[in-house]
Amino acid sequence: MPKRILVGTIVSDKTDKTVTVLVERKVKHPLYGKIIRRSKKYHAHDEDNSFKSGDRVRIEETRPFSKTKSWKVLDRVLAGKTTAFEADV
């Protein structure tokens, strides 16, 4: 059976070897027909702590690593936005 692969944005990287990935999908409302967004957060395994908050990543379903973590990060799709600020000299 093939493993599921999802694309989402990292919203938290505070825990050791774990990132929280927000995956959004668009569905059609059953009665009104409007396209609405549904989102879900997944805990994914990040062995090297190399992914940061704001990165867009692909995650793959695997064996359970812990009670809540059964996904692992495959690779980075898009790097996060870095904010630049001016220093007062």
PyMOL commands that set and color helices and strands:
alter all, ss='L'
color gray80, all
select strands_A, chain A and resi 5-12+18-28+35-45+56-61+69-78
alter strands_A, ss='S'
color yellow, strands_A
deselect
rebuild
show_as cartoon
